Every structure is written in C-alpha cells, then in structure tokens.
Amino acid sequence: MRSMTVTAFMAAALILSACATTIPWDGGYAPLQPGMTKGQVEMAFGSPTRSFLDADGNTVWVYEKAGAPSDAVVSSTELIIRFAGDRVMNSSHSTSTTNTTTTFNP
C-alpha cells in the first residue's frame, strides 16, 4: 500500500512540474504556472505592459521587455498570460532578435 501511495505522489509531482514554465525576465528566470493568482504573477513580473479582454471574456495580460541593446542586435521578449477569473489559465512567450547593419555610401 505504501509503495502505491509513493508512486501516486511522485506521478502527481511529475505532472505538476511539467506544467511549470520558466520565462527569461529581467536577467533571470521567473516561474509561471497555471493556477497562479494575478497577485502572484504581478509579484513575479511586475505590472503588465497592457491588458485586454479576449473574445471569450477572459483577461489577458501582455508583458513586453526589451533586451539589453548591443551594437547591431536588438532583442525583446513578449509574454502573454490568459486568466480564467483570477487564475492563470495558459500562457505563451516568444523572444525575437533583430540584427541591423549600417552601411555608408560615400
């Protein structure tokens, strides 16, 4: 009986850990997982850049952060979090990098 309980507990922990995502943010990584409250999200990521209601009436928060600029590379990260009520329902994030070249035409 004990081994079945341990096995069930380990399976539940594995399933829940698979739901967690770490997002590169402010030079580190911040955790984000379904079920977090809006307050927990705000503690991890700060105030959203913008928010709106989607077609289903769910609140969506969008975070946009520019990476540290370098000579010819500009990068940014966008994080989109969809809430069901006060809890995270799902999220997505993307990072984009733009390389620029300056040419001089004498």
C-alpha positions in Angstrom: 0.0 0.0 0.0 2.8 2.4 0.9 4.5 1.9 -2.5 1.3 2.7 -4.3 1.0 6.0 -2.3 4.6 7.0 -3.0 4.1 6.1 -6.7 0.9 8.2 -6.9 2.6 11.1 -5.1 5.6 11.0 -7.4 3.4 10.8 -10.5 1.3 13.9 -9.3 4.5 15.8 -8.7 5.9 15.0 -12.1 2.6 16.0 -13.8 2.5 19.3 -11.9 6.2 20.1 -12.5 5.6 19.6 -16.2 3.1 22.5 -16.1 5.6 24.9 -14.7 7.4 27.2 -17.1 10.4 29.5 -16.5 10.4 32.7 -18.5 13.6 34.7 -19.1 12.8 38.0 -17.4 15.0 40.9 -16.1 18.2 38.9 -16.4 16.9 35.9 -14.6 14.2 33.4 -14.8 10.7 33.8 -13.3 8.4 30.8 -12.7 4.9 30.8 -14.2 2.4 28.0 -13.9 -1.4 27.5 -14.4 -3.4 28.3 -11.3 -1.2 31.2 -10.1 -3.2 34.2 -9.0 -3.0 37.7 -10.6 -1.2 38.9 -7.5 1.5 36.1 -7.8 2.0 36.9 -11.4 2.4 40.6 -10.6 4.9 39.8 -7.9 7.0 37.7 -10.4 6.7 40.0 -13.5 5.5 43.4 -12.3 2.7 45.3 -13.9 1.7 44.2 -17.4 2.6 46.4 -20.4 -1.1 46.2 -21.5 -4.2 44.2 -20.7 -7.4 43.4 -22.5 -10.4 41.0 -22.7 -10.3 38.3 -25.3 -13.2 37.1 -27.4 -14.3 34.7 -24.6 -14.2 37.5 -21.9 -11.0 36.3 -20.3 -8.5 38.8 -19.0 -5.2 38.8 -21.0 -2.0 40.5 -19.7 0.8 41.2 -22.1 4.4 41.9 -20.9 7.0 43.3 -23.3 10.6 43.7 -22.3 13.4 44.9 -24.4 16.8 43.1 -24.1 20.0 44.9 -23.4 21.0 46.7 -26.6 24.3 45.9 -28.3 26.0 47.3 -31.3 23.8 45.8 -34.0 21.4 43.5 -32.2 18.1 44.3 -30.6 16.1 41.7 -28.8 12.8 41.6 -27.0 10.6 39.1 -25.1 6.9 39.1 -25.1 4.8 37.2 -22.5 1.1 36.7 -22.9 -0.9 35.4 -19.9 -4.6 34.5 -20.1 -6.6 34.3 -16.9 -9.8 32.5 -16.1 -11.2 34.6 -13.3 -8.2 35.4 -11.0 -6.1 32.4 -12.0 -3.6 31.8 -14.9 -5.3 29.6 -17.5 -2.4 29.5 -20.0 0.5 31.5 -21.3 2.9 31.8 -24.2 6.1 33.7 -24.7 8.5 34.5 -27.5 11.8 36.1 -27.9 12.8 37.9 -31.1 16.2 39.2 -32.2 16.8 41.7 -34.9 20.3 42.2 -36.4 20.9 45.6 -38.1 23.7 46.6 -40.4 24.6 50.2 -41.1 26.2 50.9 -44.4 27.7 54.1 -45.6 27.5 55.2 -49.2 30.2 57.9 -49.8 
